């Protein structure tokens, strides 16, 4: 009998306490690589340097800072970021081609990542087979290890790959001395139960291999999938600021960091108070305004109108906020008047404006303020 996905998920989660108790998550930000692949986004050099500095100041562990094969201007961008002397580790992204590795070697960066297709869909799109992918990995890893301190290999479209082949791919990466294997949910079709099963299978098959999860957001589950991957044993996750990226984007740095901040068994070293300013910087640089209700960083995240909510919030702000504005570098909690406002909110906001009214007056005032026009 084939086990139900939820049974598999529960089995994987049974090992959380032993796997992730107090364990540090390694945060890999790829805003300057995968984020810039969002349609219409192109960071100029000044923006790239500012974003890299801000990510470093926030304590992000590793920055994926570009694709050297894109040309001399991009390689110069990478070299200038490298020259900043940041504390974050720096890496670049390559296709599975020797020329890409040669271009990367000219950038004076310590880490390299290259990606290979592992699903039959992706292999077919390139007119390649599984044997080619394994052979190409052997050749490229040996070359890369001669020129770079750290070598990461990506399993492209891993969530649609044959499970046995994916484990064989992971085992070979480990045997070749790859520092980390990136499991990519390339078209965002994974869900927490399937990601838990995938990561757990690889960990059982190759226990000593470091695993990174790279999630896309096509079904709106990239953040949940990334957190699940960490819970069941992945050591690293790829993220972008504001979740920008191809199509529906990637797992969002600020969402992952705040999810970890409230987690009992996982931690990271990112300074949450820098998230809002970092989000604003990337939004301006990418010329992509954030939706007002975007989690963590949206303008309306700390805005309250509902009468029930405001009544409770005036007594205890934690009633309807999972974290306070100052935790993410904001000071702009707002109470606004609208059709859902109650008498308590009307009275409190008028008091702040220097106008004192009684509870009965506030109740009488409410229908006058929010009368609906009659058609």
Phi, psi and omega in degrees: 000134179284126182294146177290142180308324181289330175293319178296319180297315180296321179296319179294321184288342179299335183268004185300313185302321182277331183279314193245016180294106180070016185279143181273132174271133177271120184262119179252111179267127181241030177304320184278358174239286183290325177298320180288348176279359174297141181306127176083359181263129176210109181279133172282171186298319180300318180294319180300316180295318180294318180294317179299316179299317182293319177297319179295316180296330179282349177093019177294135189291319186215141178242127172266111199252011175150181181239100185305328183292351181287349174134174185297326180295317179294320178297324177291323174304313181298316180297322180290324175295317179300324182288350181290341181071040183289157176281331179296145171293148180240140177216163177233162184250140180224153166284166182279069182214137182303325180296326177294320178295322179295319178297320180295322182298337180277000185262355178056048178242149189279335185239147178226145174231132170230153190242140178233140178288140178236345178272154179296330179295312181290321178297318179296322179298332178262002184058043180236171178232179184296322180299321178299315182299317179293319179294318180295322177299313180303313183294314186286323180296316179300319178291316183295321182294340178281343186239347185229148180290325184226135181236123177245140179241136180256136173263095184291130179063039184298329184286351174247012182272157171298132187296317181294320179294320179299320178293322177295320177299315179295319180297320179292321177302316179297314182296331180278355179086022176296138184283331180200142176254126179264117176268114185255123170270078197297324179246018171064034180266355180287159172227165185309319182293319181288326177292319178301317180295315182299309182295318181296319178301316182291320180296322178291322183285323183224078189300329186270001183275128175286133183240134173246142176251134181236106187249137172260161195249028186300328177252014177076020185241014185300315181294314179299320180293319180295317179296319178299317179302318178295319183297326183262010169126354173297143182264344184216155174225144173270139180216166169226152177294133183064007180071018183291150180165187182299146177054247181273002175093194187240178169299135185272131179308309186294327179289316179297315182297318180287329175295320178291323181301328179261009184271143183275346187233356181232146178222163171213169187257011180288134179281108185297333183290350179263358187294319184295313180296322178296318178298316179298318180299313182292321178299318178293315184294323180275351185055044179233094178301145179277140172302144183298334181259019179295129183307141175073311191247355181293151183298332185264005185299328180244034178247132186232133178234321185306133182301317180297316181294311183298318180304317179287322184294328179296338179263321185209107186295337180287351183301320182227029172223126180288338175204160185274158180305320183294337178295334180246018174084027180239159178226020194246042171298133184228144169245126184237152178270136178198187184296342181263001183288149177255177182297325180298316180294319179300314181296315182295317182290326175291324176299320179296334178270005178087017181244115182262127176226160181276163177303320181292324177294322179296319179295321180289327182287329187305308182295335178287325181288325191239033175298134177274139179294139180265127181267000000 
